[in-house]
């Protein structure tokens, strides 16, 4: 009998690498089988939530409207891609907050909590769910006081100015540091734009097509020796839906 190899297999390593693109939410569906590639199965206890799960899982309708306005302003539509809203960045954020990422259950979150140095970065005791809930409420209250309307109702120029002020910390939000909230949303928006579509963002693999990333392919051996050539590979998502293949 042939002895089974010990340690991580190539397939296990691939699965582990892909899942680090974003923190997985609670499993409600398994990825489908891709034609010509091995079947990808999420960890039983931490599979990614399918992007087609209906409705908002964490945000209220009002909160979702504000977050969609923010991600649309951070990544506006242009001749290269659709906006962050159209790409599903708000859906990605919503799914992450509904899962283990939302309460930092995998991180050490015991005190003492003190302001960190620049290399230490974020040392806040607030978990992502609290940051979004407090941040959206604080932003809405500030915009109502200043402009008598929510952020989502502001014109593009005012939105830009508001986000710039948050980034630089020149405004004060009730309940949360403005810079902390801005950085949280910015980071998650970028993750949602470039992560695998199975997590809710990067709808239709728009960002991968924009940068020429071939996606979650299992094997690149046929292309290793093809230097300085445009491969024109259609991106492949873990989700494996035939809809993606039709659109690709």
Order of alpha helices (4+ residues) and beta strands (2+ residues): alpha-alpha-alpha-alpha-alpha-alpha-alpha-alpha
